[in-house]
Amino acid sequence: MSDAAECRDRAAQCIQLAATAGSALQRTVLLNAANSWLNLANQAERDTAQQKLEDDREQTVSSRTAA
């Protein structure tokens, strides 16, 4: 499982818990936690995409200099 997928799973858990929270404060805290997990998931996806771009560029440069 990817880091982003794990973060999304944790966000879903927080949302499920928020649905059964005993108070408005608990619900708010859990929904804020879910939002934080989703933000982390988005950042992990951006980081993965950026790393892939850098790896592809490096591979392209390496293959050009080897030719």
KOLGU-4560 file (N, C-alpha, C; in nm, 3 decimals, padded with zeros to 5 digits):
<recs>
<n_xx: 00.086 n_yy: -00.118 n_zz: 00.000 ca_xx: 00.000 ca_yy: 00.000 ca_zz: 00.000 c_xx: 00.090 c_yy: 00.124 c_zz: 00.000 mol: A seq: 1 type: MET>
<n_xx: 00.054 n_yy: 00.221 n_zz: -00.079 ca_xx: 00.133 ca_yy: 00.344 ca_zz: -00.087 c_xx: 00.110 c_yy: 00.430 c_zz: 00.036 mol: A seq: 2 type: SER>
<n_xx: 00.201 n_yy: 00.523 n_zz: 00.057 ca_xx: 00.186 ca_yy: 00.616 ca_zz: 00.169 c_xx: 00.057 c_yy: 00.696 c_zz: 00.156 mol: A seq: 3 type: ASP>
<n_xx: 00.026 n_yy: 00.739 n_zz: 00.034 ca_xx: -00.096 ca_yy: 00.818 ca_zz: 00.012 c_xx: -00.220 c_yy: 00.736 c_zz: 00.043 mol: A seq: 4 type: ALA>
<n_xx: -00.220 n_yy: 00.611 n_zz: 00.001 ca_xx: -00.335 ca_yy: 00.524 ca_zz: 00.028 c_xx: -00.352 c_yy: 00.501 c_zz: 00.177 mol: A seq: 5 type: ALA>
<n_xx: -00.242 n_yy: 00.482 n_zz: 00.247 ca_xx: -00.249 ca_yy: 00.463 ca_zz: 00.391 c_xx: -00.306 c_yy: 00.588 c_zz: 00.461 mol: A seq: 6 type: GLU>
<n_xx: -00.262 n_yy: 00.704 n_zz: 00.416 ca_xx: -00.315 ca_yy: 00.829 ca_zz: 00.472 c_xx: -00.465 c_yy: 00.842 c_zz: 00.446 mol: A seq: 7 type: CYS>
<n_xx: -00.507 n_yy: 00.805 n_zz: 00.327 ca_xx: -00.650 ca_yy: 00.812 ca_zz: 00.295 c_xx: -00.730 c_yy: 00.713 c_zz: 00.379 mol: A seq: 8 type: ARG>
<n_xx: -00.672 n_yy: 00.596 n_zz: 00.405 ca_xx: -00.740 ca_yy: 00.499 ca_zz: 00.493 c_xx: -00.756 c_yy: 00.556 c_zz: 00.633 mol: A seq: 9 type: ASP>
<n_xx: -00.653 n_yy: 00.621 n_zz: 00.682 ca_xx: -00.661 ca_yy: 00.680 ca_zz: 00.816 c_xx: -00.764 c_yy: 00.793 c_zz: 00.820 mol: A seq: 10 type: ARG>
<n_xx: -00.770 n_yy: 00.870 n_zz: 00.713 ca_xx: -00.871 ca_yy: 00.975 ca_zz: 00.705 c_xx: -01.011 c_yy: 00.915 c_zz: 00.709 mol: A seq: 11 type: ALA>
<n_xx: -01.030 n_yy: 00.806 n_zz: 00.638 ca_xx: -01.161 ca_yy: 00.740 ca_zz: 00.637 c_xx: -01.197 c_yy: 00.688 c_zz: 00.776 mol: A seq: 12 type: ALA>
<n_xx: -01.098 n_yy: 00.637 n_zz: 00.848 ca_xx: -01.122 ca_yy: 00.591 ca_zz: 00.985 c_xx: -01.167 c_yy: 00.707 c_zz: 01.074 mol: A seq: 13 type: GLN>
<n_xx: -01.102 n_yy: 00.821 n_zz: 01.059 ca_xx: -01.140 ca_yy: 00.939 ca_zz: 01.138 c_xx: -01.283 c_yy: 00.982 c_zz: 01.105 mol: A seq: 14 type: CYS>
<n_xx: -01.318 n_yy: 00.977 n_zz: 00.980 ca_xx: -01.453 ca_yy: 01.017 ca_zz: 00.939 c_xx: -01.556 c_yy: 00.920 c_zz: 00.996 mol: A seq: 15 type: ILE>
<n_xx: -01.524 n_yy: 00.792 n_zz: 00.994 ca_xx: -01.616 ca_yy: 00.693 ca_zz: 01.053 c_xx: -01.632 c_yy: 00.716 c_zz: 01.202 mol: A seq: 16 type: GLN>
<n_xx: -01.524 n_yy: 00.744 n_zz: 01.270 ca_xx: -01.532 ca_yy: 00.772 ca_zz: 01.414 c_xx: -01.610 c_yy: 00.900 c_zz: 01.440 mol: A seq: 17 type: LEU>
<n_xx: -01.591 n_yy: 01.000 n_zz: 01.355 ca_xx: -01.662 ca_yy: 01.127 ca_zz: 01.373 c_xx: -01.813 c_yy: 01.107 c_zz: 01.363 mol: A seq: 18 type: ALA>
<n_xx: -01.854 n_yy: 01.012 n_zz: 01.280 ca_xx: -01.998 ca_yy: 00.988 ca_zz: 01.262 c_xx: -02.063 c_yy: 00.936 c_zz: 01.390 mol: A seq: 19 type: ALA>
<n_xx: -01.984 n_yy: 00.877 n_zz: 01.476 ca_xx: -02.038 ca_yy: 00.824 ca_zz: 01.601 c_xx: -01.985 c_yy: 00.897 c_zz: 01.724 mol: A seq: 20 type: THR>
<n_xx: -01.924 n_yy: 01.012 n_zz: 01.702 ca_xx: -01.866 ca_yy: 01.089 ca_zz: 01.813 c_xx: -01.974 c_yy: 01.130 c_zz: 01.912 mol: A seq: 21 type: ALA>
<n_xx: -01.934 n_yy: 01.133 n_zz: 02.040 ca_xx: -02.029 ca_yy: 01.165 ca_zz: 02.145 c_xx: -02.056 c_yy: 01.312 c_zz: 02.163 mol: A seq: 22 type: GLY>
<n_xx: -01.969 n_yy: 01.395 n_zz: 02.105 ca_xx: -01.989 ca_yy: 01.539 ca_zz: 02.122 c_xx: -01.946 c_yy: 01.613 c_zz: 01.996 mol: A seq: 23 type: SER>
<n_xx: -01.988 n_yy: 01.736 n_zz: 01.987 ca_xx: -01.951 ca_yy: 01.819 ca_zz: 01.873 c_xx: -01.800 c_yy: 01.842 c_zz: 01.872 mol: A seq: 24 type: ALA>
<n_xx: -01.742 n_yy: 01.857 n_zz: 01.989 ca_xx: -01.597 ca_yy: 01.878 ca_zz: 01.997 c_xx: -01.521 c_yy: 01.756 c_zz: 01.944 mol: A seq: 25 type: LEU>
<n_xx: -01.562 n_yy: 01.638 n_zz: 01.986 ca_xx: -01.498 ca_yy: 01.516 ca_zz: 01.937 c_xx: -01.513 c_yy: 01.504 c_zz: 01.786 mol: A seq: 26 type: GLN>
<n_xx: -01.630 n_yy: 01.533 n_zz: 01.736 ca_xx: -01.655 ca_yy: 01.527 ca_zz: 01.592 c_xx: -01.564 c_yy: 01.625 c_zz: 01.518 mol: A seq: 27 type: ARG>
<n_xx: -01.553 n_yy: 01.746 n_zz: 01.571 ca_xx: -01.468 ca_yy: 01.847 ca_zz: 01.508 c_xx: -01.322 c_yy: 01.804 c_zz: 01.507 mol: A seq: 28 type: THR>
<n_xx: -01.274 n_yy: 01.753 n_zz: 01.619 ca_xx: -01.135 ca_yy: 01.707 ca_zz: 01.627 c_xx: -01.110 c_yy: 01.595 c_zz: 01.528 mol: A seq: 29 type: VAL>
<n_xx: -01.200 n_yy: 01.499 n_zz: 01.520 ca_xx: -01.183 ca_yy: 01.387 ca_zz: 01.428 c_xx: -01.189 c_yy: 01.431 c_zz: 01.282 mol: A seq: 30 type: LEU>
<n_xx: -01.277 n_yy: 01.522 n_zz: 01.250 ca_xx: -01.285 ca_yy: 01.572 ca_zz: 01.112 c_xx: -01.162 c_yy: 01.654 c_zz: 01.076 mol: A seq: 31 type: LEU>
<n_xx: -01.110 n_yy: 01.728 n_zz: 01.172 ca_xx: -00.985 ca_yy: 01.801 ca_zz: 01.148 c_xx: -00.869 c_yy: 01.704 c_zz: 01.126 mol: A seq: 32 type: ASN>
<n_xx: -00.868 n_yy: 01.595 n_zz: 01.203 ca_xx: -00.765 ca_yy: 01.494 ca_zz: 01.185 c_xx: -00.778 c_yy: 01.430 c_zz: 01.046 mol: A seq: 33 type: ALA>
<n_xx: -00.901 n_yy: 01.402 n_zz: 01.005 ca_xx: -00.924 ca_yy: 01.346 ca_zz: 00.872 c_xx: -00.872 c_yy: 01.440 c_zz: 00.764 mol: A seq: 34 type: ALA>
<n_xx: -00.898 n_yy: 01.567 n_zz: 00.780 ca_xx: -00.850 ca_yy: 01.667 ca_zz: 00.684 c_xx: -00.697 c_yy: 01.669 c_zz: 00.679 mol: A seq: 35 type: ASN>
<n_xx: -00.635 n_yy: 01.658 n_zz: 00.795 ca_xx: -00.488 ca_yy: 01.654 ca_zz: 00.799 c_xx: -00.434 c_yy: 01.530 c_zz: 00.727 mol: A seq: 36 type: SER>
<n_xx: -00.498 n_yy: 01.414 n_zz: 00.749 ca_xx: -00.457 ca_yy: 01.293 ca_zz: 00.679 c_xx: -00.472 c_yy: 01.308 c_zz: 00.528 mol: A seq: 37 type: TRP>
<n_xx: -00.580 n_yy: 01.372 n_zz: 00.485 ca_xx: -00.600 ca_yy: 01.393 ca_zz: 00.341 c_xx: -00.494 c_yy: 01.487 c_zz: 00.283 mol: A seq: 38 type: LEU>
<n_xx: -00.459 n_yy: 01.589 n_zz: 00.360 ca_xx: -00.352 ca_yy: 01.680 ca_zz: 00.316 c_xx: -00.220 c_yy: 01.605 c_zz: 00.303 mol: A seq: 39 type: ASN>
<n_xx: -00.192 n_yy: 01.517 n_zz: 00.399 ca_xx: -00.070 ca_yy: 01.435 ca_zz: 00.392 c_xx: -00.073 c_yy: 01.343 c_zz: 00.270 mol: A seq: 40 type: LEU>
<n_xx: -00.188 n_yy: 01.286 n_zz: 00.241 ca_xx: -00.202 ca_yy: 01.199 ca_zz: 00.124 c_xx: -00.173 c_yy: 01.277 c_zz: -00.004 mol: A seq: 41 type: ALA>
<n_xx: -00.227 n_yy: 01.396 n_zz: -00.013 ca_xx: -00.203 ca_yy: 01.479 ca_zz: -00.132 c_xx: -00.056 c_yy: 01.515 c_zz: -00.144 mol: A seq: 42 type: ASN>
<n_xx: 00.008 n_yy: 01.547 n_zz: -00.031 ca_xx: 00.151 ca_yy: 01.580 ca_zz: -00.034 c_xx: 00.233 c_yy: 01.458 c_zz: -00.074 mol: A seq: 43 type: GLN>
<n_xx: 00.197 n_yy: 01.342 n_zz: -00.024 ca_xx: 00.269 ca_yy: 01.220 ca_zz: -00.061 c_xx: 00.258 c_yy: 01.194 c_zz: -00.210 mol: A seq: 44 type: ALA>
<n_xx: 00.140 n_yy: 01.218 n_zz: -00.268 ca_xx: 00.123 ca_yy: 01.200 ca_zz: -00.412 c_xx: 00.207 c_yy: 01.300 c_zz: -00.491 mol: A seq: 45 type: GLU>
<n_xx: 00.210 n_yy: 01.424 n_zz: -00.445 ca_xx: 00.294 ca_yy: 01.524 ca_zz: -00.512 c_xx: 00.442 c_yy: 01.486 c_zz: -00.503 mol: A seq: 46 type: ARG>
<n_xx: 00.483 n_yy: 01.441 n_zz: -00.385 ca_xx: 00.623 ca_yy: 01.402 ca_zz: -00.368 c_xx: 00.659 c_yy: 01.285 c_zz: -00.458 mol: A seq: 47 type: ASP>
<n_xx: 00.570 n_yy: 01.188 n_zz: -00.469 ca_xx: 00.594 ca_yy: 01.073 ca_zz: -00.555 c_xx: 00.604 c_yy: 01.116 c_zz: -00.701 mol: A seq: 48 type: THR>
<n_xx: 00.515 n_yy: 01.203 n_zz: -00.743 ca_xx: 00.518 ca_yy: 01.252 ca_zz: -00.881 c_xx: 00.646 c_yy: 01.330 c_zz: -00.909 mol: A seq: 49 type: ALA>
<n_xx: 00.687 n_yy: 01.413 n_zz: -00.814 ca_xx: 00.810 ca_yy: 01.491 ca_zz: -00.830 c_xx: 00.931 c_yy: 01.399 c_zz: -00.839 mol: A seq: 50 type: GLN>
<n_xx: 00.935 n_yy: 01.297 n_zz: -00.754 ca_xx: 01.046 ca_yy: 01.203 ca_zz: -00.756 c_xx: 01.052 c_yy: 01.128 c_zz: -00.889 mol: A seq: 51 type: GLN>
<n_xx: 00.936 n_yy: 01.091 n_zz: -00.943 ca_xx: 00.932 ca_yy: 01.023 ca_zz: -01.072 c_xx: 00.985 c_yy: 01.114 c_zz: -01.182 mol: A seq: 52 type: LYS>
<n_xx: 00.946 n_yy: 01.241 n_zz: -01.180 ca_xx: 00.997 ca_yy: 01.335 ca_zz: -01.280 c_xx: 01.149 c_yy: 01.347 c_zz: -01.271 mol: A seq: 53 type: LEU>
<n_xx: 01.200 n_yy: 01.358 n_zz: -01.151 ca_xx: 01.344 ca_yy: 01.370 ca_zz: -01.133 c_xx: 01.416 c_yy: 01.244 c_zz: -01.178 mol: A seq: 54 type: GLU>
<n_xx: 01.359 n_yy: 01.128 n_zz: -01.146 ca_xx: 01.420 ca_yy: 01.001 ca_zz: -01.189 c_xx: 01.419 c_yy: 00.989 c_zz: -01.341 mol: A seq: 55 type: ASP>
<n_xx: 01.307 n_yy: 01.030 n_zz: -01.403 ca_xx: 01.297 ca_yy: 01.024 ca_zz: -01.550 c_xx: 01.397 c_yy: 01.118 c_zz: -01.615 mol: A seq: 56 type: ASP>
<n_xx: 01.412 n_yy: 01.238 n_zz: -01.559 ca_xx: 01.509 ca_yy: 01.334 ca_zz: -01.613 c_xx: 01.650 c_yy: 01.279 c_zz: -01.602 mol: A seq: 57 type: ARG>
<n_xx: 01.681 n_yy: 01.223 n_zz: -01.486 ca_xx: 01.814 ca_yy: 01.167 ca_zz: -01.464 c_xx: 01.843 c_yy: 01.053 c_zz: -01.561 mol: A seq: 58 type: GLU>
<n_xx: 01.743 n_yy: 00.969 n_zz: -01.584 ca_xx: 01.759 ca_yy: 00.858 ca_zz: -01.676 c_xx: 01.778 c_yy: 00.908 c_zz: -01.819 mol: A seq: 59 type: GLN>
<n_xx: 01.705 n_yy: 01.013 n_zz: -01.856 ca_xx: 01.717 ca_yy: 01.070 ca_zz: -01.989 c_xx: 01.857 c_yy: 01.128 c_zz: -02.009 mol: A seq: 60 type: THR>
<n_xx: 01.904 n_yy: 01.201 n_zz: -01.911 ca_xx: 02.039 ca_yy: 01.261 ca_zz: -01.921 c_xx: 02.144 c_yy: 01.152 c_zz: -01.928 mol: A seq: 61 type: VAL>
<n_xx: 02.129 n_yy: 01.049 n_zz: -01.847 ca_xx: 02.226 ca_yy: 00.939 ca_zz: -01.847 c_xx: 02.230 c_yy: 00.867 c_zz: -01.982 mol: A seq: 62 type: SER>
<n_xx: 02.111 n_yy: 00.846 n_zz: -02.041 ca_xx: 02.108 ca_yy: 00.775 ca_zz: -02.169 c_xx: 02.163 c_yy: 00.862 c_zz: -02.281 mol: A seq: 63 type: SER>
<n_xx: 02.149 n_yy: 00.992 n_zz: -02.270 ca_xx: 02.203 ca_yy: 01.081 ca_zz: -02.374 c_xx: 02.354 c_yy: 01.088 c_zz: -02.365 mol: A seq: 64 type: ARG>
<n_xx: 02.407 n_yy: 01.092 n_zz: -02.244 ca_xx: 02.553 ca_yy: 01.101 ca_zz: -02.231 c_xx: 02.620 c_yy: 00.968 c_zz: -02.262 mol: A seq: 65 type: THR>
<n_xx: 02.549 n_yy: 00.858 n_zz: -02.250 ca_xx: 02.604 ca_yy: 00.726 ca_zz: -02.280 c_xx: 02.606 c_yy: 00.700 c_zz: -02.430 mol: A seq: 66 type: ALA>
<n_xx: 02.525 n_yy: 00.774 n_zz: -02.503 ca_xx: 02.512 ca_yy: 00.750 ca_zz: -02.648 c_xx: 02.623 c_yy: 00.814 c_zz: -02.727 mol: A seq: 67 type: ALA>
</recs>
